[in-house]
Structures are given as structure tokens and as C-alpha cells.
Amino acid sequence: QVQLVESGGGLVQAGGSLRLSCEASGGIFGINTMGWHRQAPGKQRELVASIAPVGSTKYAASVKGRFTISRDNAKDTVYLQMNSLKPEDTAVYYCAGGLGGRSDYWGQGTQVTVSS
């Protein structure tokens, strides 16, 4: 029933920007903490950013100041604005959501590739 669908990935040059979107279905978006995770080749999946239902946000140190997570509860959508992109940001980005700190629901992922 619950489904998350990411979009907005692609190929950009270093220093460029990209905006990822994650649209949720299932009617539970507004009460879930939402987050963006990423997994780069040969590396573990890491939490990039999260946003609580009330709007409070957290960021990984590696993206703080460059990425911004936001949500529109009326549209059941969470966004990740990615600025000043670096080759190290290249990864598959996944949207996730859940209650009580859990990531119960996951999207299929969207590829972000940053060239030098």
C-alpha cells in the first residue's frame, strides 16, 4: 500500500545543483519522519538528511551547508535540494520513511552522478 517514488536524479558537473523529489502514497506521509540515504560504489549506505513531521531537520556533516531537505505534507512529497555537488556525492539516493526513528518504507532509488 505504502509506496515511495524518487525522481530528479541525473548527471551533473561538479559545482552544479540537482533537486530530488520523493512522492509518497498510502496516506501516512504526514506522521512519518522522512529521510534521504545514499549508497556510493564500494561504500555503506549512509543517512544524508532527515526531516520530522514538525519540520526539524538533521544532516550528515559531509552535506551540511550544501544540501537542504524539505517536505510538503499537502503534496505528500519530500525534497532534497543538492547544491555545490562534488564527485564524492555520486551515489544512488534512496527516500525512506517511518515512525519512531525507523525506516519502514523505501523507494527504489535514483542515480546521481557528479562528473569532475
N, C-alpha and C positions, 0 to 999 in steps of 0.2 A: 504493500500500500504506500509506504513512505519511499519517496524517490528523490534523489538529488542529481541534478544535471548541470555540469560545468560547461562553460563556454568562454571564449575570448583568448585562448592560448594561440601561440604562433611564433614566428621567427622575428626577432628584432636585433638591432645592433646595440652594442654596449653604450650605455648612456640614454637609451631610449625608454619608452614607457609602454605599459600594457595594462589593461583593465580586465580582470577575470570576473565572471558572474556565476552564481550558483543559484538556480531556481529550485525550490522545494515543493513537493506535492505531498498530500497526506493530512494536511490540516493541523500540524503540530509545530510549525515553524516558530511561532511567536513565543513559545515557552522553552525553547531549546537554546543552549549555548551553541554557537556555530564557530567553526574554525577552518583554517586553511592549513594543510600539511603539504609537504613536498618530499619527493624522493629522487635524488640525483643518481646517476650511474655509479655503482660501486659503493654507495653510501646508504646509511639507515634512513628511514623515514623520520622527518622531524616536523614538529609543530611550528608553523611560521607565525600565525596570528590567530587570536580568538576574540569573540565578542559575545557578551552575555545578553540575555533578553532586555536588561535595563540599559544596555549600551556601553558598559565598561569594556575596555579593550586591553589586550596584552600582546606583546610582540617578542619574537626572538631577537636577541641582541644583534644578530647579523643583518636584520632588515629594518631595525628601528630607525626612524627618520627618513626612510625611503619608501616603505610600504604603508598603506592605510587600509584597514578593514572597516567596513560599514555594513549596515543592514537596513532594509526597507521592509518592515513587517507587513505593511499593506500589500506588498507585491511578493511576499514570501521569497525574498531574494537577498543574498549576501554577496558583497563585492570585495575584491582585493585590487586596489589601485597600486600598481608597481611602477615606481619611478627610479631613475638613475640605475637602471638594470646593469648587472655585471655578468660576465660569463659564468661565475660561480652560482648564479641564480638558476642556471639551466637545470630543469628537473620536470618531472610530472607532478602537477599540482592537483591535490585532491581536496574536495569540500567534504566536511563532516559535521555531524550534529548529534547532540544528545543531552540528557538530563544528568545532573549531579556529577559533572566532570567526565562523563562517559562519552565516547564516540560510538553511538549505536548505529548511525546511518552514514553511509559513504557514497560519494559519487564515483563515476567511472574514471575520472582524471582527465586533465587536459595538459598537453605538452607545451612547455615554454622553453624556447631555445634562444640564447643570447650569444651572438657572434662577437668576436673580437674586432 
